[in-house]
Amino acid sequence: GHAQAVVVISEVHAPKQGIRSVGVARQPSGPSGQAENCQIWVMLTLASAHGHAFIDRELFLPTSWTDDQERMATAGVPAGRGFLSRPALAALMVDRALGELVAFRWVVAGQEYGHDLALREYCHEKALPYVLAVAKDAALMASQPGDLTAAVGNVADRRWERHPGYQDSAGARSADLCWAMDAVRLAGQEPAPDFAHWLMFGRPVASEVSTRSTLPSGTSFFLVHAPAQTKLAEAASAAALYLATGRDNAAGLNLCGLGHYQVRKWNPSYRHITICMLAASNVYAFSPAPKAGTAPAQLPVLNPKPREALVHETIAGILDRYHYGKQPPADELSSQVFKHYLENLDPNRSYFLQSDIDGFATYEHNLVGDIHNGNLKPAFAIYN
């Protein structure tokens, strides 16, 4: 963790053809919100300016599953598991992160979570700062003149602060936005003691506002809950991290097998997603970000940093304690991680020679133990 880190709540939607995979149902999926037959995983990512990694996950079970105990038992769902909304699953994971003493400052999430009263109330009770996306037509304030664009007032008269965003693992920057925020009072919800609420909005830098009285298209809205002396730059930085990690996590759907797999029951599903989480965190950590239009004559040799070792130790500890199913022996799990790691580094078998694979064999049965001990040298050696 990190004193200025954020935990990002996001979702992975895995399309499915049949009805037997645990949690599968026809439910809203993707940016359009169109109904699709899919599983939905609620994911928790730990992110800072130094990088990010998945640290937890929960499978959402719709009522078509939780109301059918025979179906639940057949799929291996633990007894007593009832219906929990996606924001409730997110709160559960944030609570686990707090219990594990994961260091972070902000909780950040998209609109479905920003509109959830119970999740916001949980953060108020825990005195957790948050930056939650909200729709412009959300009814939030005790005295709201219309939609949120009306609450902004005259755009040209505002003082805007530019935040250039963060670079994702592919080298692309998140949206370059100018930010402003106003203190607001929410309808029926008070902030934590010594905290306050703000409405924060980020507009595209390229949009001309000197003569405008209304916000340009592409403006993002966020509800902020934080200590009363919080500066705009701090909240804008958290929002920018949310936007940058969103790009990486979306890319990971195909890159690391998060969004496409064939597993039906509860424990195997969690095992698969857990391996994908570890693979994705390595890919994000190791992906080089060269400047556009340049090709270095020699790729740099990467070495693990102490913070990366700490992230992996934290993930391993959380998974050990909270994984639903009994894990295979360490050498067997290491072999699985080793195989997935090589497949994700070289999916088309274009880079590694057989002599390379043979040389890596010394790492195959020890990767999990190395991760537990914060030793990332074998993983970096394979990547280099």
HUVENUR-V656132 format. One record per pair of residues at least 12 apart in sequence whose C-alpha atoms are under 6 Angstrom apart, sorted by sequence separation. I is the first residue (numbers start at 1). J is the second residue. If there is no record, write none. Layout:
I_J ; I_J
//
This chain:
25_37 ; 44_56 ; 136_148 ; 164_176 ; 25_38 ; 43_56 ; 184_197 ; 24_38 ; 43_57 ; 163_177 ; 183_197 ; 184_198 ; 24_39 ; 42_57 ; 162_177 ; 183_198 ; 23_39 ; 42_58 ; 66_82 ; 162_178 ; 182_198 ; 203_219 ; 41_58 ; 66_83 ; 161_178 ; 182_199 ; 202_219 ; 41_59 ; 114_132 ; 160_178 ; 161_179 ; 181_199 ; 202_220 ; 258_276 ; 41_60 ; 114_133 ; 160_179 ; 181_200 ; 201_220 ; 40_60 ; 114_134 ; 160_180 ; 180_200 ; 201_221 ; 256_276 ; 16_37 ; 180_201 ; 200_221 ; 15_37 ; 16_38 ; 108_130 ; 110_132 ; 111_133 ; 179_201 ; 200_222 ; 15_38 ; 106_129 ; 107_130 ; 108_131 ; 109_132 ; 110_133 ; 111_134 ; 179_202 ; 199_222 ; 14_38 ; 106_130 ; 108_132 ; 178_202 ; 199_223 ; 256_280 ; 14_39 ; 177_202 ; 178_203 ; 13_39 ; 87_113 ; 177_203 ; 198_224 ; 338_364 ; 13_40 ; 177_204 ; 178_205 ; 197_224 ; 12_40 ; 177_205 ; 197_225 ; 12_41 ; 196_225 ; 335_364 ; 11_41 ; 196_226 ; 335_365 ; 11_42 ; 195_226 ; 334_365 ; 10_42 ; 11_43 ; 195_227 ; 196_228 ; 334_366 ; 10_43 ; 194_227 ; 195_228 ; 334_367 ; 9_43 ; 194_228 ; 331_365 ; 334_368 ; 9_44 ; 8_44 ; 8_45 ; 7_45 ; 23_61 ; 7_46 ; 6_46 ; 6_47 ; 5_47 ; 5_48 ; 141_185 ; 142_186 ; 141_186 ; 142_187 ; 140_186 ; 141_187 ; 22_75 ; 156_209 ; 156_210 ; 156_212 ; 316_372 ; 155_213 ; 267_325 ; 154_213 ; 155_214 ; 313_372 ; 313_374 ; 279_341 ; 127_192 ; 309_374 ; 124_191 ; 124_192 ; 174_243 ; 174_244 ; 165_240 ; 168_244 ; 166_244 ; 301_384 ; 134_221 ; 133_221 ; 134_222 ; 133_222 ; 132_222 ; 132_223 ; 131_223 ; 131_224 ; 130_224 ; 130_225 ; 129_225 ; 129_226 ; 6_104 ; 5_104 ; 6_105 ; 5_105 ; 6_106 ; 7_107 ; 8_108 ; 9_109 ; 1_102 ; 2_103 ; 3_104 ; 4_105 ; 6_107 ; 8_109 ; 1_103 ; 2_104 ; 1_104 ; 169_284 ; 169_287 ; 171_289 ; 170_289 ; 76_265 ; 77_266 ; 75_265 ; 76_266 ; 54_277 ; 53_281 ; 22_264 ; 21_264 ; 22_265 ; 14_259 ; 14_260 ; 55_315
//
